[in-house]
Amino acid sequence: MYTSFAFSFMPYKTILSPRASITTQDNKNAKDYRTKVSRNPTLEKLQYNYLFPEISEREAQHAKKYPNAKIISLGIGDTTEPLPDVVASSMANYAYSLSTRTGYRGYGAEQGSKDLREAIAETFYKDMGIQGAEVFVSDGAQCDISRLQMLFGSNMSIAVQDPIFPAYIDSSVIIGQTGDVEQGSGRYQNIEYMRCDPHNNFFPNLSKTARTDIIFFCSPNNPTGHAASWEQLEQLVKLAQENGSIIVYDSAYAVYITDGSPRSIYEIPGAKKVAIEVSSFSKIAGFTGVRLGWTVVPKELLYSNGFPVINDFNRIICTCFNGASRIAQAGGLASLSSEGFKVSFRPPRVILSERLLNTHISSQAVMSLVDYYKSNAEILLETFESLGLKAYGGVNAPYLWVHFPGSNSWDVFNEILEKTHIITVPGSGFGPAGKEYIRVTAFGHRENILEAADRLRSLLL
């Protein structure tokens, strides 16, 4: 059983510091010449490199140090299994049709194809009152986060879960919403950090949460894997209504929920007046490389002057985006077909018609990918439990949040990498509340998951 963990491997200080270099043919001239353009001061506020490229850089350095080692990645949440045939063949056929005069198409609608928008609304938001016209198809949820930040602008105050996916905080810094970094805590001024940990069941104490314009909320949460309950989301929507705030709700991992928790914020009454939802095909259909996502902006969501938010978001999309790839959209549409994917979960507090119940049948295509990764998570959960470590998540999400009491997450990361050749993610990369945790992903080939479990047992027993 695990009782203690001695860490002697210190973080690479040089890697953690910001760095940027360009190699030119004439390095001497490059050093002597400077433009008269000042650097964006908001970018100077960023503490480190973005988390996941940093992890990739450390993996590359480790591979160089140990060229014969088999490195197993349980770090970056990248899917590993092949696309379902129905999805891949649909994209291949569409790509081939572009080589014909009758099949060729150029620019599409910036908001996405009408068929796909309606399919998303029908599949994920049936009986929630969401229309296809309120769905904006994109090249991924992370890109939409930055587009939403452009929509809100620099004068907005924001709240985030702590820990949380780092793109929310970094994009807030870049857009100019934050102050300077507080020394010691690592927190940015002007951000309301909503601590989520085992002591509060990974849901913030909203009675002590200061009023902000925007509330970023991810469920199931990345990195903790916690799916907010009906009661918790009702509290969140009530807070937004009372404060006149807008919730940006990230549901990228919603299809992993199996315990009856809501899969969409719009399952909560009144949410359409206070919430935007962002989601993705990446972890549903294995589209991390294909790139396809969506954002829902209800027509009922209004600014303080009564102007519809959807109109401004449409303007942002039309200005900054030429639409998602037609080929990717063909794959997305196939993944939502009767052969590809149907939601098999019936929300316990929503009364569905017999016709709708008959269509909510799990297929053997896309949902089999989700089941595969959930089985990986079970293996990893059992592994950490056998070692006496407390691991959260892994049930409603493909991530495990593993606690190493009294430790520094970067030290844990380095120790595991050095002694087992396994990549994880240090919890502090997701916020101050992650200092004693590492995030472990269940995305991986089964044989690698099993081998990683054996290596971890050898290290920690």
ZADREN-176813 format. One record per residue (C-alpha): residue number from 0; chain; x, y, z; residue in one letter. Coordinates in nm, 4 decimals. Example, Ala and Ser with C-alpha at 12.3 -4.5 7.8 and 13.67 -1.06 7.14 Angstrom:
2
[0 'A' [1.2300 -0.4500 0.7800] 'a']
[1 'A' [1.3670 -0.1060 0.7140] 's']
This chain:
461
[0 'A' [0.0000 0.0000 0.0000] 'm']
[1 'A' [0.1069 0.3579 -0.0667] 'y']
[2 'A' [0.2241 0.5394 0.2449] 't']
[3 'A' [0.4683 0.8015 0.1223] 's']
[4 'A' [0.6361 0.9248 -0.1912] 'f']
[5 'A' [0.9865 1.0701 -0.1817] 'a']
[6 'A' [1.0570 1.3237 -0.4536] 'f']
[7 'A' [1.4037 1.4336 -0.5438] 's']
[8 'A' [1.3593 1.5209 -0.9098] 'f']
[9 'A' [1.3114 1.8965 -0.9318] 'm']
[10 'A' [1.1257 2.0778 -1.2129] 'p']
[11 'A' [1.3194 2.2139 -1.5037] 'y']
[12 'A' [1.3300 2.5828 -1.4191] 'k']
[13 'A' [1.4517 2.6755 -1.7623] 't']
[14 'A' [1.1650 2.4967 -1.9325] 'i']
[15 'A' [0.9041 2.6668 -1.7167] 'l']
[16 'A' [1.0230 3.0151 -1.8060] 's']
[17 'A' [0.8739 3.1833 -2.1152] 'p']
[18 'A' [1.0830 3.1420 -2.4233] 'r']
[19 'A' [1.0616 3.2402 -2.7877] 'a']
[20 'A' [1.3307 3.2310 -3.0489] 's']
[21 'A' [1.3529 3.2540 -3.4263] 'i']
[22 'A' [1.6458 3.1184 -3.6226] 't']
[23 'A' [1.7434 3.3281 -3.9236] 't']
[24 'A' [2.0165 3.3050 -4.1822] 'q']
[25 'A' [2.1860 3.6047 -4.0301] 'd']
[26 'A' [2.1704 3.5739 -3.6527] 'n']
[27 'A' [2.3938 3.8759 -3.6048] 'k']
[28 'A' [2.1624 4.1044 -3.7988] 'n']
[29 'A' [1.8593 3.9514 -3.6279] 'a']
[30 'A' [2.0018 4.0456 -3.2881] 'k']
[31 'A' [2.0955 4.3974 -3.3959] 'd']
[32 'A' [1.7669 4.4881 -3.5631] 'y']
[33 'A' [1.4407 4.5546 -3.3832] 'r']
[34 'A' [1.1095 4.6917 -3.5054] 't']
[35 'A' [0.9448 4.9864 -3.3312] 'k']
[36 'A' [0.6388 4.7779 -3.2463] 'v']
[37 'A' [0.5786 4.7179 -2.8763] 's']
[38 'A' [0.4933 4.3730 -2.7510] 'r']
[39 'A' [0.1321 4.3155 -2.6477] 'n']
[40 'A' [0.1485 4.3806 -2.2715] 'p']
[41 'A' [-0.1166 4.1187 -2.1959] 't']
[42 'A' [0.1047 3.8463 -2.3426] 'l']
[43 'A' [0.3806 3.9552 -2.1086] 'e']
[44 'A' [0.1533 3.8609 -1.8184] 'k']
[45 'A' [0.1395 3.4935 -1.9125] 'l']
[46 'A' [0.3418 3.3048 -1.6532] 'q']
[47 'A' [0.4601 3.0063 -1.8560] 'y']
[48 'A' [0.4214 2.8353 -2.1894] 'n']
[49 'A' [0.0799 2.6875 -2.2576] 'y']
[50 'A' [0.0518 2.3670 -2.0551] 'l']
[51 'A' [0.0166 2.0977 -2.3191] 'f']
[52 'A' [0.2960 2.2063 -2.5552] 'p']
[53 'A' [0.5070 2.2211 -2.2382] 'e']
[54 'A' [0.4226 1.8574 -2.1664] 'i']
[55 'A' [0.5087 1.7638 -2.5254] 's']
[56 'A' [0.8419 1.9429 -2.4923] 'e']
[57 'A' [0.9281 1.7489 -2.1788] 'r']
[58 'A' [0.8298 1.4243 -2.3455] 'e']
[59 'A' [1.0624 1.5065 -2.6364] 'a']
[60 'A' [1.3490 1.5819 -2.3972] 'q']
[61 'A' [1.2874 1.2568 -2.2119] 'h']
[62 'A' [1.2869 1.0604 -2.5390] 'a']
[63 'A' [1.6191 1.2177 -2.6295] 'k']
[64 'A' [1.7608 1.1263 -2.2890] 'k']
[65 'A' [1.6298 0.7676 -2.3091] 'y']
[66 'A' [1.6169 0.6827 -2.6822] 'p']
[67 'A' [1.5411 0.3141 -2.6219] 'n']
[68 'A' [1.2636 0.3665 -2.3688] 'a']
[69 'A' [0.9010 0.2983 -2.4560] 'k']
[70 'A' [0.7217 0.6112 -2.3425] 'i']
[71 'A' [0.3549 0.5689 -2.2578] 'i']
[72 'A' [0.1456 0.8851 -2.2611] 's']
[73 'A' [-0.1269 0.9224 -2.0028] 'l']
[74 'A' [-0.0930 1.2968 -2.0345] 'g']
[75 'A' [-0.2435 1.5020 -2.3143] 'i']
[76 'A' [-0.6039 1.3945 -2.3710] 'g']
[77 'A' [-0.5610 1.2781 -2.7296] 'd']
[78 'A' [-0.7777 0.9980 -2.8632] 't']
[79 'A' [-0.5977 0.6903 -2.9956] 't']
[80 'A' [-0.8499 0.4516 -3.1532] 'e']
[81 'A' [-0.9478 0.4456 -3.5237] 'p']
[82 'A' [-1.2516 0.6355 -3.6454] 'l']
[83 'A' [-1.5678 0.4291 -3.6946] 'p']
[84 'A' [-1.5996 0.3035 -4.0513] 'd']
[85 'A' [-1.9271 0.4875 -4.1076] 'v']
[86 'A' [-1.7565 0.8158 -4.0178] 'v']
[87 'A' [-1.4298 0.7628 -4.2073] 'a']
[88 'A' [-1.6046 0.6382 -4.5229] 's']
[89 'A' [-1.8382 0.9349 -4.5190] 's']
[90 'A' [-1.5462 1.1782 -4.5116] 'm']
[91 'A' [-1.3572 0.9804 -4.7766] 'a']
[92 'A' [-1.6574 0.9767 -5.0075] 'n']
[93 'A' [-1.7146 1.3471 -4.9615] 'y']
[94 'A' [-1.3470 1.4218 -5.0265] 'a']
[95 'A' [-1.3613 1.2169 -5.3465] 'y']
[96 'A' [-1.6760 1.3964 -5.4609] 's']
[97 'A' [-1.4789 1.7205 -5.4547] 'l']
[98 'A' [-1.2805 1.5865 -5.7511] 's']
[99 'A' [-1.5959 1.5881 -5.9655] 't']
[100 'A' [-1.7699 1.8824 -6.1244] 'r']
[101 'A' [-2.1046 1.7876 -5.9758] 't']
[102 'A' [-1.9647 1.7200 -5.6296] 'g']
[103 'A' [-1.7272 2.0118 -5.5904] 'y']
[104 'A' [-1.8152 2.2777 -5.3351] 'r']
[105 'A' [-1.6207 2.5816 -5.2202] 'g']
[106 'A' [-1.6972 2.8036 -4.9239] 'y']
[107 'A' [-1.9774 2.6914 -4.6988] 'g']
[108 'A' [-2.1871 2.8799 -4.4464] 'a']
[109 'A' [-1.9727 3.0276 -4.1711] 'e']
[110 'A' [-2.2163 2.8931 -3.9129] 'q']
[111 'A' [-2.1960 2.5367 -4.0490] 'g']
[112 'A' [-2.4152 2.3267 -4.2730] 's']
[113 'A' [-2.7853 2.3409 -4.1992] 'k']
[114 'A' [-2.8106 1.9616 -4.1855] 'd']
[115 'A' [-2.5351 1.9284 -3.9262] 'l']
[116 'A' [-2.6659 2.2144 -3.7122] 'r']
[117 'A' [-3.0098 2.0555 -3.7049] 'e']
[118 'A' [-2.8626 1.7112 -3.6336] 'a']
[119 'A' [-2.6694 1.8496 -3.3339] 'i']
[120 'A' [-2.9836 2.0173 -3.2006] 'a']
[121 'A' [-3.1879 1.6993 -3.2511] 'e']
[122 'A' [-2.9294 1.4624 -3.1006] 't']
[123 'A' [-2.8039 1.6561 -2.7999] 'f']
[124 'A' [-3.0780 1.9104 -2.7226] 'y']
[125 'A' [-3.4033 1.7332 -2.8054] 'k']
[126 'A' [-3.6920 1.8652 -2.5924] 'd']
[127 'A' [-3.4699 2.1445 -2.4560] 'm']
[128 'A' [-3.5971 2.4029 -2.7029] 'g']
[129 'A' [-3.2648 2.4497 -2.8844] 'i']
[130 'A' [-3.2992 2.5090 -3.2590] 'q']
[131 'A' [-3.0485 2.4346 -3.5328] 'g']
[132 'A' [-3.0200 2.8085 -3.6026] 'a']
[133 'A' [-2.8800 2.8546 -3.2503] 'e']
[134 'A' [-2.5974 2.6042 -3.3151] 'v']
[135 'A' [-2.2682 2.7335 -3.4614] 'f']
[136 'A' [-2.0390 2.4638 -3.6030] 'v']
[137 'A' [-1.6681 2.5296 -3.5593] 's']
[138 'A' [-1.3203 2.3800 -3.5841] 'd']
[139 'A' [-1.3217 2.2859 -3.2159] 'g']
[140 'A' [-1.4292 2.3989 -2.8703] 'a']
[141 'A' [-1.0922 2.5510 -2.7809] 'q']
[142 'A' [-1.1095 2.7841 -3.0812] 'c']
[143 'A' [-1.4603 2.8857 -2.9800] 'd']
[144 'A' [-1.3406 2.9764 -2.6313] 'i']
[145 'A' [-1.1162 3.2432 -2.7841] 's']
[146 'A' [-1.3960 3.3617 -3.0143] 'r']
[147 'A' [-1.6200 3.4003 -2.7125] 'l']
[148 'A' [-1.3501 3.6013 -2.5388] 'q']
[149 'A' [-1.3415 3.8284 -2.8435] 'm']
[150 'A' [-1.7192 3.8579 -2.8144] 'l']
[151 'A' [-1.7023 3.9583 -2.4470] 'f']
[152 'A' [-1.4028 4.1916 -2.4722] 'g']
[153 'A' [-1.1508 4.3103 -2.2164] 's']
[154 'A' [-1.3868 4.4872 -1.9761] 'n']
[155 'A' [-1.5614 4.1732 -1.8520] 'm']
[156 'A' [-1.4999 4.0171 -1.5116] 's']
[157 'A' [-1.4766 3.6369 -1.5072] 'i']
[158 'A' [-1.5011 3.3438 -1.2699] 'a']
[159 'A' [-1.3425 3.0029 -1.3289] 'v']
[160 'A' [-1.3380 2.6703 -1.1498] 'q']
[161 'A' [-1.0109 2.5935 -0.9762] 'd']
[162 'A' [-0.8803 2.3609 -1.1128] 'p']
[163 'A' [-0.9906 2.4108 -1.4732] 'i']
[164 'A' [-0.8799 2.3659 -1.8345] 'f']
[165 'A' [-0.6091 2.6338 -1.8765] 'p']
[166 'A' [-0.7441 2.7867 -2.1999] 'a']
[167 'A' [-1.0058 2.9848 -2.0067] 'y']
[168 'A' [-0.7499 3.1620 -1.7923] 'i']
[169 'A' [-0.4865 3.2070 -2.0626] 'd']
[170 'A' [-0.7372 3.3497 -2.3118] 's']
[171 'A' [-0.8658 3.5858 -2.0422] 's']
[172 'A' [-0.5120 3.7101 -1.9842] 'v']
[173 'A' [-0.4492 3.7579 -2.3558] 'i']
[174 'A' [-0.7755 3.9461 -2.4159] 'i']
[175 'A' [-0.6904 4.1823 -2.1279] 'g']
[176 'A' [-0.9487 4.0865 -1.8654] 'q']
[177 'A' [-0.7003 4.0189 -1.5858] 't']
[178 'A' [-0.4559 4.2057 -1.3687] 'g']
[179 'A' [-0.1075 4.0974 -1.2712] 'd']
[180 'A' [-0.0100 3.7658 -1.1174] 'v']
[181 'A' [-0.0157 3.7520 -0.7395] 'e']
[182 'A' [0.3206 3.6424 -0.6085] 'q']
[183 'A' [0.3043 3.3189 -0.4153] 'g']
[184 'A' [-0.0475 3.2108 -0.5098] 's']
[185 'A' [0.0085 3.2226 -0.8861] 'g']
[186 'A' [-0.3420 3.3623 -0.9307] 'r']
[187 'A' [-0.4264 3.6488 -1.1616] 'y']
[188 'A' [-0.5927 3.9557 -1.0221] 'q']
[189 'A' [-0.9491 4.0250 -1.1401] 'n']
[190 'A' [-1.0293 3.6542 -1.1797] 'i']
[191 'A' [-1.2658 3.4913 -0.9314] 'e']
[192 'A' [-1.1235 3.1453 -0.8633] 'y']
[193 'A' [-1.3984 2.9046 -0.7541] 'm']
[194 'A' [-1.2190 2.6312 -0.5645] 'r']
[195 'A' [-1.3450 2.2803 -0.6395] 'c']
[196 'A' [-1.1986 1.9961 -0.4350] 'd']
[197 'A' [-1.3048 1.6855 -0.2414] 'p']
[198 'A' [-1.4048 1.8990 0.0589] 'h']
[199 'A' [-1.6901 2.0618 -0.1365] 'n']
[200 'A' [-1.7642 1.7695 -0.3698] 'n']
[201 'A' [-1.5838 1.9538 -0.6501] 'f']
[202 'A' [-1.8499 2.2253 -0.6625] 'f']
[203 'A' [-1.7785 2.5805 -0.5449] 'p']
[204 'A' [-1.9424 2.7535 -0.2524] 'n']
[205 'A' [-2.1512 2.9938 -0.4592] 'l']
[206 'A' [-2.2597 3.1912 -0.1518] 's']
[207 'A' [-1.8991 3.3087 -0.1219] 'k']
[208 'A' [-1.8438 3.3619 -0.4939] 't']
[209 'A' [-1.8155 3.7272 -0.5947] 'a']
[210 'A' [-2.0372 3.8537 -0.8740] 'r']
[211 'A' [-1.8748 3.8397 -1.2204] 't']
[212 'A' [-2.0005 3.9039 -1.5723] 'd']
[213 'A' [-1.8918 3.5669 -1.7098] 'i']
[214 'A' [-1.8779 3.2278 -1.5349] 'i']
[215 'A' [-1.6728 2.9590 -1.7093] 'f']
[216 'A' [-1.7916 2.6160 -1.6014] 'f']
[217 'A' [-1.6891 2.2737 -1.7326] 'c']
[218 'A' [-1.8878 1.9557 -1.6603] 's']
[219 'A' [-1.7678 1.6874 -1.6576] 'p']
[220 'A' [-1.4781 1.8903 -1.5356] 'n']
[221 'A' [-1.1376 1.8767 -1.6974] 'n']
[222 'A' [-0.9220 1.7821 -1.5035] 'p']
[223 'A' [-1.1145 1.6446 -1.2016] 't']
[224 'A' [-1.3663 1.4358 -1.3970] 'g']
[225 'A' [-1.6531 1.5518 -1.1737] 'h']
[226 'A' [-1.9964 1.5796 -1.3363] 'a']
[227 'A' [-2.2153 1.8404 -1.1703] 'a']
[228 'A' [-2.5469 1.7144 -1.0353] 's']
[229 'A' [-2.8934 1.8517 -1.1110] 'w']
[230 'A' [-2.9000 2.0367 -0.7804] 'e']
[231 'A' [-2.5551 2.1859 -0.8347] 'q']
[232 'A' [-2.6388 2.3156 -1.1825] 'l']
[233 'A' [-2.9690 2.4539 -1.0580] 'e']
[234 'A' [-2.7683 2.6546 -0.8043] 'q']
[235 'A' [-2.5344 2.7751 -1.0800] 'l']
[236 'A' [-2.8185 2.8892 -1.3055] 'v']
[237 'A' [-2.9897 3.0597 -1.0108] 'k']
[238 'A' [-2.6670 3.2476 -0.9295] 'l']
[239 'A' [-2.6361 3.3655 -1.2917] 'a']
[240 'A' [-2.9982 3.4794 -1.2928] 'q']
[241 'A' [-2.9629 3.6717 -0.9666] 'e']
[242 'A' [-2.6330 3.8342 -1.0708] 'n']
[243 'A' [-2.7206 3.8950 -1.4357] 'g']
[244 'A' [-2.4190 3.6880 -1.5428] 's']
[245 'A' [-2.3568 3.4697 -1.8473] 'i']
[246 'A' [-2.2425 3.1093 -1.8011] 'i']
[247 'A' [-2.0064 2.9608 -2.0596] 'v']
[248 'A' [-2.0706 2.5902 -2.0131] 'y']
[249 'A' [-1.8219 2.3396 -2.1549] 'd']
[250 'A' [-1.9879 2.0014 -2.2183] 's']
[251 'A' [-1.7113 1.8434 -2.4269] 'a']
[252 'A' [-1.7164 1.5222 -2.2194] 'y']
[253 'A' [-2.0923 1.4984 -2.1620] 'a']
[254 'A' [-2.1363 1.1665 -2.3455] 'v']
[255 'A' [-1.9214 1.0006 -2.0775] 'y']
[256 'A' [-2.1835 1.0733 -1.8103] 'i']
[257 'A' [-2.3622 0.7571 -1.6975] 't']
[258 'A' [-2.4915 0.8387 -1.3473] 'd']
[259 'A' [-2.7920 1.0489 -1.4478] 'g']
[260 'A' [-2.6229 1.3887 -1.4102] 's']
[261 'A' [-2.7236 1.6493 -1.6696] 'p']
[262 'A' [-2.5404 1.6356 -2.0016] 'r']
[263 'A' [-2.6348 1.9911 -2.0983] 's']
[264 'A' [-2.6876 2.3134 -1.9062] 'i']
[265 'A' [-3.0116 2.3528 -2.1010] 'y']
[266 'A' [-3.1648 2.0654 -1.9078] 'e']
[267 'A' [-3.1910 2.3168 -1.6236] 'i']
[268 'A' [-3.5002 2.5427 -1.6427] 'p']
[269 'A' [-3.4139 2.9020 -1.7247] 'g']
[270 'A' [-3.0638 2.8249 -1.8539] 'a']
[271 'A' [-3.1335 2.9461 -2.2073] 'k']
[272 'A' [-3.1586 3.3013 -2.0740] 'k']
[273 'A' [-2.8189 3.2913 -1.9018] 'v']
[274 'A' [-2.5939 3.0331 -2.0716] 'a']
[275 'A' [-2.3839 2.9573 -2.3778] 'i']
[276 'A' [-2.2754 2.5968 -2.4305] 'e']
[277 'A' [-1.9531 2.4873 -2.5998] 'v']
[278 'A' [-1.8908 2.1288 -2.7076] 's']
[279 'A' [-1.6873 1.9126 -2.9424] 's']
[280 'A' [-1.6709 1.5995 -3.1552] 'f']
[281 'A' [-1.3110 1.5403 -3.0410] 's']
[282 'A' [-1.3828 1.3055 -2.7509] 'k']
[283 'A' [-1.7167 1.1818 -2.8881] 'i']
[284 'A' [-1.6064 1.0566 -3.2281] 'a']
[285 'A' [-1.2262 1.0731 -3.2037] 'g']
[286 'A' [-1.2028 1.4028 -3.3937] 'f']
[287 'A' [-0.8986 1.5455 -3.2126] 't']
[288 'A' [-0.7188 1.5573 -3.5478] 'g']
[289 'A' [-1.0230 1.6089 -3.7691] 'v']
[290 'A' [-1.1286 1.9219 -3.5737] 'r']
[291 'A' [-1.4999 1.9836 -3.5336] 'l']
[292 'A' [-1.7038 2.1363 -3.2533] 'g']
[293 'A' [-1.9999 2.3618 -3.1879] 'w']
[294 'A' [-2.1309 2.6434 -2.9719] 't']
[295 'A' [-2.4941 2.7019 -2.8794] 'v']
[296 'A' [-2.6102 3.0617 -2.8303] 'v']
[297 'A' [-2.9826 3.0720 -2.7502] 'p']
[298 'A' [-3.1908 3.3519 -2.8983] 'k']
[299 'A' [-3.3283 3.4195 -2.5499] 'e']
[300 'A' [-2.9845 3.5259 -2.4206] 'l']
[301 'A' [-2.9784 3.9067 -2.4126] 'l']
[302 'A' [-2.7354 4.1805 -2.3146] 'y']
[303 'A' [-2.8341 4.4372 -2.0519] 's']
[304 'A' [-2.9652 4.6653 -2.3305] 'n']
[305 'A' [-3.1865 4.3880 -2.4716] 'g']
[306 'A' [-2.9690 4.3153 -2.7766] 'f']
[307 'A' [-2.9458 3.9427 -2.8635] 'p']
[308 'A' [-2.6032 3.7916 -2.7883] 'v']
[309 'A' [-2.6480 3.5521 -3.0824] 'i']
[310 'A' [-2.6368 3.8437 -3.3272] 'n']
[311 'A' [-2.2956 3.9566 -3.2043] 'd']
[312 'A' [-2.1589 3.6031 -3.1971] 'f']
[313 'A' [-2.2760 3.5534 -3.5536] 'n']
[314 'A' [-2.0888 3.8732 -3.6471] 'r']
[315 'A' [-1.7724 3.7429 -3.4797] 'i']
[316 'A' [-1.8017 3.4111 -3.6660] 'i']
[317 'A' [-1.8599 3.5766 -4.0029] 'c']
[318 'A' [-1.5635 3.8093 -3.9483] 't']
[319 'A' [-1.3086 3.5636 -3.8075] 'c']
[320 'A' [-1.4032 3.2258 -3.9528] 'f']
[321 'A' [-1.4780 3.0857 -4.2967] 'n']
[322 'A' [-1.6567 2.7812 -4.1642] 'g']
[323 'A' [-1.5509 2.4327 -4.0607] 'a']
[324 'A' [-1.4115 2.1966 -4.3229] 's']
[325 'A' [-1.6870 2.0477 -4.5385] 'r']
[326 'A' [-1.5128 1.7099 -4.5102] 'i']
[327 'A' [-1.5061 1.7285 -4.1308] 'a']
[328 'A' [-1.8733 1.8265 -4.1266] 'q']
[329 'A' [-1.9572 1.5230 -4.3408] 'a']
[330 'A' [-1.7884 1.3091 -4.0769] 'g']
[331 'A' [-1.9730 1.4861 -3.7990] 'g']
[332 'A' [-2.3062 1.4300 -3.9691] 'l']
[333 'A' [-2.2263 1.0609 -4.0182] 'a']
[334 'A' [-2.1331 1.0258 -3.6509] 's']
[335 'A' [-2.4807 1.1490 -3.5570] 'l']
[336 'A' [-2.6613 0.9197 -3.8005] 's']
[337 'A' [-2.8585 0.6137 -3.6951] 's']
[338 'A' [-2.5529 0.4050 -3.7823] 'e']
[339 'A' [-2.3085 0.6351 -3.6112] 'g']
[340 'A' [-2.4413 0.7613 -3.2806] 'f']
[341 'A' [-2.7516 0.8012 -3.0752] 'k']
[342 'A' [-2.7611 0.9119 -2.7132] 'v']
[343 'A' [-2.8611 0.6134 -2.5030] 's']
[344 'A' [-2.9069 0.8003 -2.1750] 'f']
[345 'A' [-3.2476 0.9093 -2.0535] 'r']
[346 'A' [-3.2302 1.2068 -1.8144] 'p']
[347 'A' [-3.4247 1.1084 -1.5039] 'p']
[348 'A' [-3.6127 1.4381 -1.4763] 'r']
[349 'A' [-3.7126 1.4746 -1.8423] 'v']
[350 'A' [-4.0258 1.3007 -1.9685] 'i']
[351 'A' [-3.9565 1.1683 -2.3175] 'l']
[352 'A' [-4.2092 1.0582 -2.5767] 's']
[353 'A' [-4.2131 0.6980 -2.6985] 'e']
[354 'A' [-4.0929 0.8144 -3.0373] 'r']
[355 'A' [-3.7934 0.9893 -2.8817] 'l']
[356 'A' [-3.7175 0.6931 -2.6584] 'l']
[357 'A' [-3.7096 0.4675 -2.9625] 'n']
[358 'A' [-3.4498 0.6886 -3.1307] 't']
[359 'A' [-3.2255 0.7042 -2.8234] 'h']
[360 'A' [-3.0588 0.3714 -2.8962] 'i']
[361 'A' [-2.6854 0.3291 -2.8541] 's']
[362 'A' [-2.5109 0.2141 -3.1718] 's']
[363 'A' [-2.1953 0.0069 -3.2018] 'q']
[364 'A' [-2.0007 0.2841 -3.3732] 'a']
[365 'A' [-1.9259 0.6081 -3.1904] 'v']
[366 'A' [-2.0481 0.4999 -2.8468] 'm']
[367 'A' [-1.8208 0.1952 -2.8635] 's']
[368 'A' [-1.5248 0.4368 -2.8621] 'l']
[369 'A' [-1.6587 0.6035 -2.5487] 'v']
[370 'A' [-1.7099 0.2654 -2.3809] 'd']
[371 'A' [-1.3545 0.1631 -2.4745] 'y']
[372 'A' [-1.2023 0.4651 -2.3019] 'y']
[373 'A' [-1.4306 0.4273 -2.0011] 'k']
[374 'A' [-1.3008 0.0704 -1.9601] 's']
[375 'A' [-0.9468 0.2089 -1.9678] 'n']
[376 'A' [-1.0441 0.4476 -1.6906] 'a']
[377 'A' [-1.1727 0.1585 -1.4791] 'e']
[378 'A' [-0.8359 -0.0181 -1.5113] 'i']
[379 'A' [-0.6494 0.2926 -1.3999] 'l']
[380 'A' [-0.8915 0.3599 -1.1145] 'l']
[381 'A' [-0.8401 0.0078 -0.9817] 'e']
[382 'A' [-0.4652 0.0501 -1.0133] 't']
[383 'A' [-0.4463 0.3664 -0.8053] 'f']
[384 'A' [-0.6906 0.2299 -0.5494] 'e']
[385 'A' [-0.4752 -0.0816 -0.5089] 's']
[386 'A' [-0.1823 0.1474 -0.4343] 'l']
[387 'A' [-0.3700 0.3305 -0.1591] 'g']
[388 'A' [-0.3962 0.6498 -0.3610] 'l']
[389 'A' [-0.7183 0.8465 -0.3828] 'k']
[390 'A' [-0.8218 0.8966 -0.7453] 'a']
[391 'A' [-1.1255 1.1027 -0.8427] 'y']
[392 'A' [-1.3089 1.1060 -1.1741] 'g']
[393 'A' [-1.2776 0.8230 -1.4228] 'g']
[394 'A' [-1.6501 0.7379 -1.4055] 'v']
[395 'A' [-1.8262 1.0207 -1.5899] 'n']
[396 'A' [-1.5125 1.1384 -1.7679] 'a']
[397 'A' [-1.1974 0.9970 -1.9310] 'p']
[398 'A' [-0.9733 1.1658 -1.6725] 'y']
[399 'A' [-0.8502 1.0652 -1.3271] 'l']
[400 'A' [-0.7468 1.3262 -1.0713] 'w']
[401 'A' [-0.4946 1.1535 -0.8449] 'v']
[402 'A' [-0.3991 1.2987 -0.5065] 'h']
[403 'A' [-0.0430 1.2897 -0.3720] 'f']
[404 'A' [-0.0820 1.4615 -0.0310] 'p']
[405 'A' [0.1923 1.7055 0.0625] 'g']
[406 'A' [0.3635 1.6806 -0.2750] 's']
[407 'A' [0.4325 1.9227 -0.5592] 'n']
[408 'A' [0.2631 1.8123 -0.8808] 's']
[409 'A' [0.5609 1.8942 -1.1029] 'w']
[410 'A' [0.7819 1.6820 -0.8772] 'd']
[411 'A' [0.5350 1.3956 -0.9030] 'v']
[412 'A' [0.5229 1.4362 -1.2802] 'f']
[413 'A' [0.9020 1.4296 -1.3083] 'n']
[414 'A' [0.9436 1.1364 -1.0714] 'e']
[415 'A' [0.6915 0.9202 -1.2568] 'i']
[416 'A' [0.8391 1.0139 -1.5941] 'l']
[417 'A' [1.1967 0.9500 -1.4863] 'e']
[418 'A' [1.1290 0.6119 -1.3242] 'k']
[419 'A' [0.8472 0.4663 -1.5355] 't']
[420 'A' [0.8648 0.6545 -1.8685] 'h']
[421 'A' [0.4980 0.7472 -1.8261] 'i']
[422 'A' [0.3677 1.0919 -1.9181] 'i']
[423 'A' [0.1053 1.2464 -1.6882] 't']
[424 'A' [-0.0009 1.6105 -1.6389] 'v']
[425 'A' [0.0886 1.8077 -1.3238] 'p']
[426 'A' [-0.2215 1.9373 -1.1526] 'g']
[427 'A' [-0.0830 2.2837 -1.0888] 's']
[428 'A' [-0.1070 2.3426 -1.4638] 'g']
[429 'A' [-0.4832 2.3588 -1.4131] 'f']
[430 'A' [-0.4724 2.6100 -1.1294] 'g']
[431 'A' [-0.3481 2.6570 -0.7722] 'p']
[432 'A' [-0.5912 2.3944 -0.6372] 'a']
[433 'A' [-0.4105 2.1268 -0.8392] 'g']
[434 'A' [-0.0760 2.1577 -0.6625] 'k']
[435 'A' [-0.0930 1.8115 -0.4985] 'e']
[436 'A' [-0.2555 1.6287 -0.7922] 'y']
[437 'A' [-0.1727 1.4812 -1.1287] 'i']
[438 'A' [-0.4182 1.4260 -1.4121] 'r']
[439 'A' [-0.4135 1.0896 -1.5856] 'v']
[440 'A' [-0.5969 1.0286 -1.9121] 't']
[441 'A' [-0.7761 0.7091 -2.0128] 'a']
[442 'A' [-0.7154 0.7778 -2.3814] 'f']
[443 'A' [-0.4766 0.5084 -2.5007] 'g']
[444 'A' [-0.4452 0.1639 -2.6540] 'h']
[445 'A' [-0.5572 -0.1037 -2.4091] 'r']
[446 'A' [-0.2197 -0.2782 -2.4083] 'e']
[447 'A' [-0.0491 0.0511 -2.3152] 'n']
[448 'A' [-0.2973 0.1146 -2.0364] 'i']
[449 'A' [-0.2303 -0.2305 -1.8912] 'l']
[450 'A' [0.1459 -0.1872 -1.9188] 'e']
[451 'A' [0.1268 0.1556 -1.7566] 'a']
[452 'A' [-0.0711 0.0045 -1.4701] 'a']
[453 'A' [0.2028 -0.2548 -1.4154] 'd']
[454 'A' [0.4753 0.0093 -1.4210] 'r']
[455 'A' [0.2925 0.2278 -1.1698] 'l']
[456 'A' [0.2475 -0.0662 -0.9351] 'r']
[457 'A' [0.6198 -0.1438 -0.9589] 's']
[458 'A' [0.7081 0.2161 -0.8736] 'l']
[459 'A' [0.4589 0.2886 -0.5988] 'l']
[460 'A' [0.4150 -0.0420 -0.4137] 'l']
